[in-house]
Amino acid sequence: EVQLVESGGVLVQPGGSLRVSCAASGFTFSRHYMHWVRQAPGKGLVWVSRINGDGSHPEYADFVKGRFTISRDNAKNTVHLQMDSLRAEDTAVYHCVREKYYNLDVWGEGTTVTVSS
Amino acid sequence: DIQMTQSPSSLSASVGDRVTITCRASQGINNYLAWYQQKPGKVPKLLIYVASTLQSGVPSRFSGSGSGTDFTLTISSLQPEDVASYYCQNYDSVPLTFGGGTKVEIK
């Protein structure tokens, strides 16, 4: 069964840092781009970042560029999102998502990041 | 960045009605347009990709059409289980922007 399981979401103070992770199983991980998509409480979906199969080409939304870093470990079938200089507006559920041919076909349940003092 | 504008933001229709949701891109996206359904409290689910290709397992009452900048998601006969929010997504270029969503309810 194809599965994505996120972890690492916690309450963090503004200006703080946090790394969330995603463990993948049930498919050939290195063959797929992987994404992070977030959803603030009661709001819509927002694309955050993606990384290609070998990890050589990360891409970011403008509002996280310079603050967030996506990475992957193909030996461990994991993808990470390092989040620095966190702001209140970064509060959201962060979903790990698999890409397959111009779409996001498998979504994790998400991990909740709360930025508050 | 490509902006994706969905309309309406919400709608209420009767069971069996034909429902249409539109999505407009601020520039051409080469038909790289996906639609997702998110039921209350659930994870988004892929419905349609490259504008009109139905994802495996999705009921045939869902269909997508359009090209260039204007796209449509149609539910041919609304069912109670279709109550959800629907999102379009630009898949042509980064950032892979989503539309603001359309909330569908039963009248």
Interface residues (C-beta under 8 A of the other chain):
Chain A: H35 V37 G44 L45 V46 W47 R50 E59 Y60 A61 D62 H95 Y101 Y102 N103 L104 D105 W107 G108 E109 G110
Chain B: D1 Y32 A34 Y36 Q38 V43 P44 K45 L46 Y49 V50 Q55 S85 Y87 Q89 Y91 V94 P95 L96 T97 F98 G99 G100 G101
